[in-house]
Amino acid sequence: MRTYIFGPVPSRRLGISLGVDLTPTKTCSYDCLYCQLCRTNFHTSQRSEFCDPDDVLKELRETLAEIAKPDWITISGTGEPTLHSGLGYILAEIKKLNSAPTCVITNSSLLYLPDVRSELMLADRLLPTLTTVNKATFRRIHRPTNELNLDDILNGLRRFVNEFTGTVEIEIFVCPDINDSDAEIEALGNYLNSLDGIESVYLNTAVRVPLESEIRTADQSRLNRFREHLK
């Protein structure tokens, strides 16, 4: 019975991915309208050592000895991984295993912190979420902790992307009639143009029914319109 490691699982973007979950279920700085897991149980933007990093690494080594080599070791799971204060140590130790490159999937909320940006430099790939650059829309969709400020997050993401030597792929979650107006998309596009070195931008939408009824699935025509307007 594993506590921290899950998979390997097939991924559209990552091939065969072995997951690492560093926080208790739904420990997050957001409580997103579109989350298809559950409501956030522990709503926080304060970093902490939620589990012993050496316990995580021990379980990872044991799992890697039992399975075929994965394409990626992906730090994601059921909460926001950058909340774990031992993230940098864990990434550094995984690199020493020389088993697979590392990817971190993040909601971007803590990228305004210099220590978080520094630790994420140890990853090979980052998949950050960016849903809007409008403050009211940001609050409506993500329901962040009170301490978080969108301008700080956007500046932190820009600083990270412009300095990172690995791969960055932005994910935009399309919420019909909330963040897909012409003005919203144009503002997102202007911001994305300020980032150097983005590999790609992914448009995502609700596949399973979210907890909040105001979130609907964007059909293909909406996604195509979003993509074309985003250029």
Secondary structure, DSSP 8 states (H G I E B T S, - for coil): --SSEEEEEEETTTEEEEEEE-SSTTEES---TT-SS---SEE----B--S-HHHHHHHHHHHHHHS---SEEEEESSS-GGGBTTHHHHHHHHHHHTSS-EEEEE-STTTTSHHHHHHHTTSSEEEEB---S-HHHHHHHH---TT--HHHHHHHHHHHHHH--SEEEEEEE--TTTS-SHHHHHHHHHHHTT-S-EEEEEEE--SS--SSTT-----HHHHHHHHHHH-
